Amino acid sequence: MKIVVVGGSGRIGEKLVYNLRQDDYRVLEASPSFGVDAVTGQGLDAAFDGASVVVDVTQSPSLDGEAAMAFFETAGRNILAAGKAAGVRHHVALSIVGTDRLQASGYFRAKKRQEDLLKASGLPFSILRSTQFFEFISGVVQDGSAREVALSSARVQPIAAEDVAATLADIALSDPLNGTAEVAGPERFRLHELASEVLTAYEDPRRVMVDDEVPYFGARLDEASLLPEGFPRLAPTRFHDWLRASLQAPVPANQNRRKQG
């Protein structure tokens, strides 16, 4: 069985390709670095030839609402057209928990458009909505100011990127859901509390300021905006286990600069 991972060189795509290849599936990475461009359509037809499953883990280069909408609209239409032409039997797309509730954000409107295009395509499909990655939250903390990090107190149920990739692999190898599933980490936290733990772990002296008016991709968060609904799939990796492992990795360059300055 041939599986095409569109966005195969990204954070989730690389992990997904690795997982699938461990089970000896024929996996093709489709991304600009491999000569496949979902926006221009270059290389899509050749990449999809003979494919049974396509997994879309593409990400817009820009989080700006208009740019993201242009990306997901164009890439989505191109990917789906190539999938139809190739007779793909299962199209899987990665999305975000809370997309419906955050439509004040241009970026989340773009993700919703990506989902809607897939639902209307006539292709057998599965959509996996994930909560925020631990890695993403760590990155948000790094992007704060020189003295403080302002974040909402909204509740989150974050997940390790490795667990997202593992769940995508499971869905890709199963029958199409023709619907949407959610996946989340095993624990719930306050967003600002997670930020404090990341700063402490990296010996970063900045303080966390709670500000529930701080926008999240342009939308205001309420208590449950980022939480899954119903009964999501629960991933195994706990935050403190992930954080402990991440401390063994090289310290980001901007962290080094802060410590030296």
Backbone torsions as a table, in degrees:
resi	resn	phi	psi	omega
1	MET	NA	132.3	178.8
2	LYS	-97.3	130.2	178.6
3	ILE	-121.3	128.2	177.2
4	VAL	-106.1	127.8	177.1
5	VAL	-107.9	106.5	179.4
6	VAL	-84.3	120.2	-169.3
7	GLY	93.4	27.8	-173.0
8	GLY	-69.3	-8.7	178.5
9	SER	-101.6	4.0	180.0
10	GLY	-85.6	-177.0	-176.0
11	ARG	-56.7	-49.7	179.9
12	ILE	-80.8	-39.5	-177.3
13	GLY	-58.0	-44.5	179.5
14	GLU	-60.6	-43.4	-179.6
15	LYS	-67.2	-39.7	-180.0
16	LEU	-65.2	-45.1	178.1
17	VAL	-58.4	-45.0	179.6
18	TYR	-60.3	-46.9	-178.3
19	ASN	-60.6	-44.7	-177.7
20	LEU	-67.4	-36.3	-179.7
21	ARG	-71.3	-23.3	176.1
22	GLN	-65.4	-24.9	178.5
23	ASP	-97.5	14.1	173.7
24	ASP	67.0	26.2	173.0
25	TYR	-81.4	152.1	175.5
26	ARG	-80.8	111.5	-173.4
27	VAL	-121.4	132.3	178.1
28	LEU	-116.8	126.3	175.9
29	GLU	-84.1	122.2	-180.0
30	ALA	-114.3	103.8	178.4
31	SER	-157.4	164.0	-179.6
32	PRO	-54.0	-34.0	179.8
33	SER	-69.0	-14.8	175.9
34	PHE	-110.9	17.0	175.6
35	GLY	82.3	16.1	179.6
36	VAL	-123.7	121.7	-176.9
37	ASP	-120.8	111.3	-177.2
38	ALA	-68.7	-25.4	-178.4
39	VAL	-76.7	-45.9	178.1
40	THR	-84.7	-19.3	-176.5
41	GLY	88.4	-4.8	-177.4
42	GLN	-60.4	126.0	173.5
43	GLY	82.7	-5.5	-175.8
44	LEU	-66.4	-46.8	-176.6
45	ASP	-60.6	-43.0	179.4
46	ALA	-66.6	-39.7	-179.3
47	ALA	-65.5	-38.2	-175.5
48	PHE	-82.9	-11.6	-177.3
49	ASP	-57.1	120.4	179.1
50	GLY	81.1	5.6	-177.3
51	ALA	-80.3	139.1	173.6
52	SER	-94.1	-34.8	-175.6
53	VAL	-131.1	137.3	172.3
54	VAL	-122.2	130.7	176.4
55	VAL	-116.0	120.4	-177.6
56	ASP	-99.5	106.5	175.5
57	VAL	-119.7	32.0	-180.0
58	THR	-67.2	155.3	176.6
59	GLN	-137.1	137.7	177.8
60	SER	-65.2	135.8	176.9
61	PRO	-61.3	-24.0	179.9
62	SER	-122.0	140.4	176.9
63	LEU	-90.5	-2.2	174.9
64	ASP	-60.9	138.0	-173.1
65	GLY	-56.0	-49.5	-177.3
66	GLU	-66.1	-42.8	-180.0
67	ALA	-66.3	-40.4	178.8
68	ALA	-65.5	-40.7	178.6
69	MET	-62.3	-44.4	179.1
70	ALA	-61.0	-40.7	-179.2
71	PHE	-65.8	-54.4	-174.4
72	PHE	-69.2	-32.2	176.3
73	GLU	-65.2	-51.0	-175.9
74	THR	-70.7	-49.8	-179.6
75	ALA	-62.8	-41.2	-179.2
76	GLY	-60.9	-46.7	179.9
77	ARG	-63.5	-41.9	-179.7
78	ASN	-65.0	-43.8	-179.3
79	ILE	-64.1	-43.3	-178.1
80	LEU	-69.0	-38.7	178.1
81	ALA	-64.0	-42.7	178.4
82	ALA	-66.3	-36.6	178.3
83	GLY	-64.9	-41.9	177.7
84	LYS	-63.0	-45.4	-178.0
85	ALA	-62.2	-33.0	-177.5
86	ALA	-87.6	-8.0	-178.4
87	GLY	72.1	33.8	179.5
88	VAL	-60.1	135.9	-174.1
89	ARG	-96.2	-11.6	-179.9
90	HIS	-156.0	119.1	178.5
91	HIS	-112.2	121.2	-178.1
92	VAL	-113.1	135.0	178.1
93	ALA	-129.0	140.7	176.3
94	LEU	-94.8	128.4	177.8
95	SER	-132.4	-161.4	-169.0
96	ILE	-128.7	133.2	173.5
97	VAL	-59.4	135.0	178.7
98	GLY	93.9	1.2	-176.9
99	THR	-53.7	-45.3	-178.7
100	ASP	-63.4	-31.5	-174.5
101	ARG	-87.9	-6.7	-174.7
102	LEU	-118.7	37.5	-175.8
103	GLN	-75.4	-2.8	169.8
104	ALA	-70.7	-15.6	179.4
105	SER	-92.0	130.5	176.4
106	GLY	-61.9	-35.5	-179.9
107	TYR	-66.3	-43.7	-179.7
108	PHE	-71.4	-28.1	172.1
109	ARG	-64.1	-37.0	178.1
110	ALA	-66.7	-41.0	177.1
111	LYS	-64.9	-38.5	177.1
112	LYS	-63.4	-38.4	177.9
113	ARG	-63.3	-41.1	176.7
114	GLN	-58.1	-45.7	178.7
115	GLU	-62.8	-44.8	-176.1
116	ASP	-65.0	-37.8	177.3
117	LEU	-60.8	-41.9	-179.9
118	LEU	-66.4	-44.5	-179.2
119	LYS	-61.9	-33.0	-177.9
120	ALA	-89.4	-0.6	-172.1
121	SER	-74.8	-23.2	-174.1
122	GLY	85.4	-4.7	177.5
123	LEU	-81.6	145.6	169.7
124	PRO	-62.3	130.5	-170.3
125	PHE	-143.8	163.9	169.3
126	SER	-141.6	135.1	173.9
127	ILE	-113.2	127.5	174.6
128	LEU	-110.0	116.6	174.0
129	ARG	-96.9	127.0	-179.3
130	SER	-110.8	150.0	169.0
131	THR	-74.7	179.2	-176.9
132	GLN	-63.3	141.3	176.3
133	PHE	-75.2	146.5	170.5
134	PHE	-53.4	-41.6	-177.5
135	GLU	-62.8	-35.8	179.6
136	PHE	-67.7	-44.6	180.0
137	ILE	-62.8	-40.3	176.8
138	SER	-60.5	-39.0	178.7
139	GLY	-66.9	-38.8	177.7
140	VAL	-60.6	-40.8	178.8
141	VAL	-62.0	-41.9	-178.6
142	GLN	-64.7	-25.0	-176.1
143	ASP	-86.0	4.9	178.5
144	GLY	-68.5	-179.0	179.6
145	SER	-77.1	-179.6	-177.1
146	ALA	-69.1	-21.6	-175.2
147	ARG	-116.0	-25.1	-175.6
148	GLU	-153.1	163.7	175.7
149	VAL	-124.6	118.1	-179.9
150	ALA	-97.2	122.3	-177.4
151	LEU	-142.3	156.7	175.6
152	SER	-71.5	158.8	174.5
153	SER	-94.3	12.4	-179.6
154	ALA	-56.5	150.3	178.0
155	ARG	-79.4	145.0	179.1
156	VAL	-135.6	158.3	177.8
157	GLN	-134.5	67.9	-167.6
158	PRO	-71.0	166.7	-171.4
159	ILE	-141.3	151.5	175.7
160	ALA	-77.8	140.8	179.3
161	ALA	-57.5	-35.6	178.0
162	GLU	-59.2	-38.6	-179.1
163	ASP	-72.0	-33.8	175.4
164	VAL	-62.8	-45.7	179.4
165	ALA	-61.5	-40.1	179.5
166	ALA	-64.7	-40.5	178.9
167	THR	-67.6	-40.4	176.9
168	LEU	-60.5	-41.3	178.8
169	ALA	-61.2	-42.8	-180.0
170	ASP	-62.7	-43.1	-179.9
171	ILE	-68.2	-41.5	-179.0
172	ALA	-61.3	-31.8	-177.2
173	LEU	-92.6	4.0	179.2
174	SER	-108.4	175.0	176.2
175	ASP	-66.3	148.8	178.3
176	PRO	-57.0	139.6	176.9
177	LEU	-78.4	-28.2	-169.9
178	ASN	50.6	41.1	-179.0
179	GLY	-172.9	-164.0	-173.5
180	THR	-120.4	135.6	173.5
181	ALA	-117.4	159.2	176.9
182	GLU	-122.5	148.5	175.2
183	VAL	-133.7	142.6	-177.1
184	ALA	-147.6	163.9	174.4
185	GLY	-72.1	174.0	-174.2
186	PRO	-83.9	-5.2	-173.4
187	GLU	-134.0	152.6	175.2
188	ARG	-111.2	144.0	-179.1
189	PHE	-140.1	172.5	164.7
190	ARG	-90.9	139.3	-176.5
191	LEU	-57.8	-43.1	-178.1
192	HIS	-69.0	-29.9	178.6
193	GLU	-69.5	-39.1	175.8
194	LEU	-61.6	-41.9	179.4
195	ALA	-60.2	-41.9	179.2
196	SER	-61.6	-39.8	-179.6
197	GLU	-67.8	-38.5	177.8
198	VAL	-64.7	-44.3	179.4
199	LEU	-61.8	-43.7	179.2
200	THR	-62.6	-43.2	-178.2
201	ALA	-62.1	-36.0	-178.9
202	TYR	-94.4	11.7	178.9
203	GLU	54.2	41.4	179.2
204	ASP	-93.6	121.8	-173.1
205	PRO	-77.8	-6.0	-178.4
206	ARG	-64.2	154.5	179.2
207	ARG	-103.8	155.4	176.9
208	VAL	-97.2	127.7	177.8
209	MET	-107.9	124.9	178.6
210	VAL	-80.6	121.8	179.3
211	ASP	-144.3	102.9	-176.4
212	ASP	-75.9	-1.1	175.4
213	GLU	-94.6	-7.0	179.2
214	VAL	-63.9	124.8	-177.6
215	PRO	-73.4	149.8	176.7
216	TYR	-115.3	104.0	-172.9
217	PHE	54.2	32.3	177.2
218	GLY	92.5	-2.4	179.9
219	ALA	-116.5	146.3	176.1
220	ARG	-81.9	135.4	180.0
221	LEU	-89.1	141.2	166.5
222	ASP	-105.9	-173.2	-173.1
223	GLU	-53.0	-41.8	-171.4
224	ALA	-117.8	16.2	-176.3
225	SER	-55.6	-35.7	-172.4
226	LEU	-101.8	6.0	-177.7
227	LEU	-93.2	148.6	176.3
228	PRO	-69.3	159.4	177.4
229	GLU	-107.9	151.4	175.3
230	GLY	69.8	-129.3	-174.0
231	PHE	-124.3	85.7	-178.7
232	PRO	-73.0	162.4	167.4
233	ARG	-68.4	136.1	-178.8
234	LEU	-106.4	126.5	179.2
235	ALA	-83.4	158.8	-173.7
236	PRO	-85.3	-26.7	-169.4
237	THR	-75.0	125.1	177.7
238	ARG	-87.8	153.6	-174.6
239	PHE	-58.2	-45.6	-175.2
240	HIS	-69.1	-29.3	174.9
241	ASP	-68.2	-42.0	177.4
242	TRP	-64.4	-43.5	-177.8
243	LEU	-63.7	-40.9	178.2
244	ARG	-60.7	-42.9	179.5
245	ALA	-68.3	-36.5	-177.9
246	SER	-68.9	-27.2	178.7
247	LEU	-68.4	-17.5	178.5
248	GLN	-84.5	-10.7	178.3
249	ALA	-84.0	164.2	177.8
250	PRO	-58.0	140.3	179.4
251	VAL	-71.1	131.7	179.1
252	PRO	-55.1	149.8	-175.0
253	ALA	-59.6	-39.5	-178.8
254	ASN	-68.8	-26.2	173.9
255	GLN	-67.2	-42.4	179.2
256	ASN	-60.6	-40.5	-179.2
257	ARG	-63.8	-39.8	-179.2
258	ARG	-65.7	-41.5	-178.9
259	LYS	-66.2	-36.4	-178.2
260	GLN	-76.2	-28.8	-176.1
261	GLY	-87.1	NA	NA
